[in-house]
Amino acid sequence: MKPLPRFSQSGTRQDGVVLVIVLIFLLALTTIGIFAARNTILGEHQSRNELEYQVARQAAESALRDGERDLRLKSGVAPPDAICTRGGVLRTEDPVISDAEFTDACLGGQCKMPGTRYVVAWDNATPVSGASPGEPWWPTSKGGVWSDYFRTKSPNTATAPSCSTFTGGVPLGLFTGATPMTGVARQPEYLIEFLSPSQDTSGDGKSFECPTTVTNSGVATADTSSTASTTQTLNMACYLFRITSRGFGPSVIFRDNRYIPTAEVVMQTYFHIIRN
């Protein structure tokens, strides 16, 4: 009987090395795929966040412009499509800012706060019901008076408040008839603060007072050949307002049994009226 041939085990060792190499390649490809997927998801999140911010910023800008239009309204004249009318308010003509028009409760979105509200530090600020509420445009947890008449459980739906008694933020178009925005979780809104020298209680000279006299130079006569000129000083009432708006992005999250916008932008501008 012939003896059986003896086989070398070198082939078996070579097959094992190939398997290890293949597993390493599979692990490397899997890792690359995971990182690529994570980068894609991260890029989508960044793009979505930028979209949320841009929509909220544009909404806040629209509310600022709407607040400026509000300050130009005539008494008792309601623009087309306006829900509410500013009765008895002639800010460009009325010689006096009435305490009934601008209140510390921000009646109809028009605020006039005592000076003590403007010297409260952010860290010490409390809600309005607390001892030291802050400025009216701050969050409600810090003394803000935005209110939420137009916040509902469903986005983009609203119930108009009482035009004569509501307090807090003014939704876009409520008094001006501006077209409501689409693609936002909530309509943007604004507050109008009347700023006066009496609000400077710190004694550091940082009041909101603006000039009370205006000097005007011009030709003294209608005769174009005349070179004479005259200077006239006018005592003028000066009204300074601060408009604060906040806009919201398109997305919401459901929390505490209500929908909350995921993006919010706050903007401010100052509006100056001088009357003869």
C-alpha positions as CSV (number, residue, x, y, z in Angstrom):
1,M,0.0,0.0,0.0
2,K,1.3,3.4,-0.9
3,P,1.4,6.0,1.8
4,L,-1.0,8.9,1.5
5,P,0.5,12.2,0.3
6,R,1.2,14.8,3.0
7,F,-0.3,18.3,2.4
8,S,1.3,21.4,3.5
9,Q,-0.6,23.7,5.9
10,S,0.7,26.9,4.3
11,G,-2.5,27.2,2.2
12,T,-4.7,27.2,5.2
13,R,-2.6,30.0,6.8
14,Q,-2.9,32.1,3.6
15,D,-6.7,31.7,3.6
16,G,-6.9,33.1,7.2
17,V,-4.8,36.1,6.3
18,V,-7.2,37.0,3.4
19,L,-10.2,36.8,5.7
20,V,-8.6,39.2,8.2
21,I,-7.8,41.6,5.4
22,V,-11.3,41.5,4.1
23,L,-12.8,42.1,7.5
24,I,-10.5,45.1,8.0
25,F,-11.6,46.5,4.6
26,L,-15.3,46.0,5.6
27,L,-14.7,47.8,8.9
28,A,-13.0,50.7,7.1
29,L,-15.8,51.0,4.6
30,T,-18.5,50.8,7.3
31,T,-16.7,53.6,9.3
32,I,-16.4,55.8,6.2
33,G,-20.2,55.3,5.5
34,I,-21.1,56.1,9.1
35,F,-19.1,59.3,9.0
36,A,-20.5,60.3,5.6
37,A,-24.1,59.8,6.9
38,R,-23.4,61.8,10.1
39,N,-21.9,64.7,8.1
40,T,-24.9,64.7,5.8
41,I,-27.3,64.8,8.7
42,L,-25.2,67.5,10.4
43,G,-25.3,69.6,7.2
44,E,-29.1,69.2,6.9
45,H,-29.5,70.3,10.6
46,Q,-27.3,73.4,9.9
47,S,-29.3,74.2,6.8
48,R,-32.6,73.8,8.6
49,N,-31.3,76.0,11.5
50,E,-30.2,78.7,9.1
51,L,-33.6,78.6,7.3
52,E,-35.4,78.9,10.7
53,Y,-33.2,81.9,11.6
54,Q,-33.7,83.7,8.3
55,V,-37.5,83.2,8.4
56,A,-37.7,84.4,12.0
57,R,-35.4,87.4,11.2
58,Q,-37.5,88.5,8.2
59,A,-40.7,88.1,10.3
60,A,-39.2,90.3,13.0
61,E,-38.2,92.9,10.4
62,S,-41.7,93.0,9.1
63,A,-43.1,93.6,12.5
64,L,-40.7,96.5,13.1
65,R,-41.9,98.2,9.9
66,D,-45.5,97.5,10.9
67,G,-44.9,99.2,14.3
68,E,-43.6,102.2,12.4
69,R,-46.8,102.3,10.3
70,D,-48.7,102.0,13.5
71,L,-47.1,105.2,14.9
72,R,-48.2,107.1,11.8
73,L,-51.9,106.1,12.0
74,K,-54.6,108.8,12.2
75,S,-57.2,108.9,14.9
76,G,-60.3,106.7,14.2
77,V,-59.1,105.8,10.7
78,A,-58.8,102.1,10.2
79,P,-56.7,101.0,7.2
80,P,-58.3,98.4,4.9
81,D,-58.2,94.8,6.4
82,A,-57.3,96.2,9.8
83,I,-59.0,94.3,12.7
84,C,-58.6,97.1,15.3
85,T,-58.7,100.9,15.1
86,R,-56.4,103.3,17.1
87,G,-59.1,105.6,18.5
88,G,-58.0,109.0,19.8
89,V,-54.4,108.5,18.9
90,L,-52.7,111.2,16.8
91,R,-49.1,110.8,17.6
92,T,-47.9,113.0,14.8
93,E,-50.3,115.8,15.8
94,D,-51.5,115.3,19.4
95,P,-49.7,117.8,21.7
96,V,-49.7,115.4,24.6
97,I,-48.9,111.7,25.1
98,S,-51.8,110.5,27.2
99,D,-51.3,108.2,30.2
100,A,-54.4,106.4,28.9
101,E,-52.7,105.7,25.6
102,F,-49.3,104.4,26.9
103,T,-49.6,102.4,30.1
104,D,-47.4,100.1,32.3
105,A,-49.6,97.2,31.3
106,C,-48.9,97.9,27.6
107,L,-52.5,98.4,26.7
108,G,-52.9,97.8,23.0
109,G,-49.2,97.1,22.8
110,Q,-48.3,100.7,23.8
111,C,-46.0,100.9,26.9
112,K,-44.8,103.6,29.3
113,M,-42.8,102.1,32.1
114,P,-41.5,103.8,35.3
115,G,-37.8,104.4,35.4
116,T,-37.3,101.8,38.0
117,R,-38.0,99.1,35.4
118,Y,-35.0,100.2,33.3
119,V,-32.4,99.9,36.0
120,V,-33.2,96.3,37.0
121,A,-30.3,94.0,36.3
122,W,-31.0,91.0,34.1
123,D,-29.9,88.5,36.9
124,N,-32.2,90.2,39.4
125,A,-35.3,90.6,37.1
126,T,-38.5,88.8,38.1
127,P,-41.9,88.3,36.4
128,V,-44.3,91.2,36.5
129,S,-45.9,89.7,39.5
130,G,-42.6,89.6,41.3
131,A,-40.7,92.3,43.2
132,S,-38.4,93.5,40.4
133,P,-39.8,93.2,36.9
134,G,-37.4,94.2,34.1
135,E,-38.0,95.9,30.8
136,P,-41.3,95.1,28.9
137,W,-39.6,93.5,25.9
138,W,-37.7,91.0,28.0
139,P,-39.0,87.4,28.4
140,T,-42.1,87.0,30.6
141,S,-39.9,85.3,33.1
142,K,-37.9,88.5,33.4
143,G,-40.8,90.9,33.5
144,G,-41.7,91.1,29.8
145,V,-45.3,91.8,29.0
146,W,-45.7,90.2,25.6
147,S,-48.7,88.2,26.5
148,D,-49.9,85.5,24.1
149,Y,-53.4,86.3,22.7
150,F,-52.5,85.0,19.3
151,R,-50.7,81.8,20.5
152,T,-52.9,78.8,20.0
153,K,-52.4,75.0,20.0
154,S,-52.3,74.9,16.3
155,P,-49.8,77.0,14.3
156,N,-51.0,79.8,12.0
157,T,-54.4,80.1,13.7
158,A,-55.5,83.1,15.7
159,T,-58.5,84.5,17.6
160,A,-58.6,88.3,17.7
161,P,-58.5,89.8,21.2
162,S,-60.6,92.7,22.4
163,C,-59.3,95.8,20.6
164,S,-59.9,98.0,23.5
165,T,-58.7,95.9,26.4
166,F,-55.9,93.6,25.2
167,T,-52.4,94.1,26.5
168,G,-49.0,92.9,25.3
169,G,-47.6,92.3,21.8
170,V,-49.4,93.5,18.7
171,P,-49.6,90.9,16.0
172,L,-48.6,91.9,12.4
173,G,-51.4,93.9,10.7
174,L,-53.8,94.1,13.7
175,F,-54.0,97.9,13.5
176,T,-52.4,98.5,10.1
177,G,-54.1,95.8,8.0
178,A,-50.8,94.4,6.8
179,T,-51.1,91.0,5.2
180,P,-50.4,88.1,7.6
181,M,-47.2,86.2,6.9
182,T,-47.3,82.6,5.7
183,G,-44.8,79.9,6.5
184,V,-44.3,80.9,10.2
185,A,-45.3,79.2,13.4
186,R,-46.8,82.4,14.8
187,Q,-47.4,85.9,13.4
188,P,-44.6,88.3,14.4
189,E,-45.5,91.0,16.9
190,Y,-44.3,94.2,18.4
191,L,-44.4,96.5,21.4
192,I,-44.1,100.3,21.3
193,E,-42.5,102.0,24.3
194,F,-42.8,105.7,24.8
195,L,-39.5,106.9,26.2
196,S,-39.3,110.1,28.3
197,P,-36.8,111.9,30.5
198,S,-38.7,110.8,33.6
199,Q,-37.4,107.3,33.0
200,D,-33.9,108.4,34.0
201,T,-33.8,107.6,37.7
202,S,-30.2,106.6,37.9
203,G,-28.8,110.1,37.9
204,D,-26.1,109.2,35.4
205,G,-27.5,111.3,32.6
206,K,-28.5,108.4,30.4
207,S,-32.0,109.7,29.9
208,F,-34.1,109.2,26.7
209,E,-34.6,113.0,26.3
210,C,-34.3,114.3,22.8
211,P,-33.8,118.0,21.6
212,T,-36.6,120.4,22.4
213,T,-35.5,123.2,20.1
214,V,-34.8,123.3,16.4
215,T,-33.0,126.1,14.6
216,N,-34.1,126.9,11.1
217,S,-32.2,129.3,8.7
218,G,-33.6,130.5,5.4
219,V,-34.2,133.4,3.1
220,A,-36.2,136.2,4.9
221,T,-38.3,137.1,1.9
222,A,-39.7,135.5,-1.2
223,D,-37.6,137.9,-3.3
224,T,-35.0,135.7,-4.9
225,S,-32.6,138.6,-5.3
226,S,-32.5,139.1,-1.5
227,T,-29.6,137.6,0.3
228,A,-30.9,138.4,3.8
229,S,-31.5,135.4,6.0
230,T,-33.1,134.9,9.4
231,T,-32.7,132.3,12.1
232,Q,-35.7,131.1,14.0
233,T,-35.7,128.9,17.1
234,L,-38.8,126.8,17.6
235,N,-39.8,125.1,20.8
236,M,-41.0,121.7,19.7
237,A,-42.4,118.7,21.4
238,C,-40.2,115.7,20.9
239,Y,-41.5,112.1,21.0
240,L,-39.1,109.2,21.2
241,F,-40.4,105.6,20.9
242,R,-38.7,102.3,20.9
243,I,-40.2,99.5,18.9
244,T,-39.3,96.0,19.8
245,S,-40.4,93.1,17.6
246,R,-40.1,89.4,17.7
247,G,-40.5,87.0,14.8
248,F,-40.8,83.2,14.7
249,G,-39.6,80.5,12.4
250,P,-41.7,77.9,10.5
251,S,-41.2,74.9,12.9
252,V,-42.7,74.1,16.2
253,I,-42.3,71.6,19.0
254,F,-45.1,70.3,21.2
255,R,-44.3,71.0,24.9
256,D,-46.5,71.6,27.9
257,N,-49.7,70.8,25.9
258,R,-48.9,73.6,23.4
259,Y,-46.9,74.3,20.3
260,I,-43.8,76.3,20.8
261,P,-41.8,77.9,17.8
262,T,-38.3,76.5,17.6
263,A,-36.8,79.8,16.4
264,E,-37.3,83.3,17.7
265,V,-35.6,86.5,16.7
266,V,-35.9,89.9,18.6
267,M,-35.1,93.2,16.9
268,Q,-35.4,96.9,18.0
269,T,-35.5,100.3,16.4
270,Y,-36.0,103.8,17.7
271,F,-38.7,106.1,16.2
272,H,-38.5,109.9,16.6
273,I,-41.4,112.3,16.1
274,I,-41.0,116.1,16.2
275,R,-44.1,118.2,16.0
276,N,-44.4,122.0,15.7
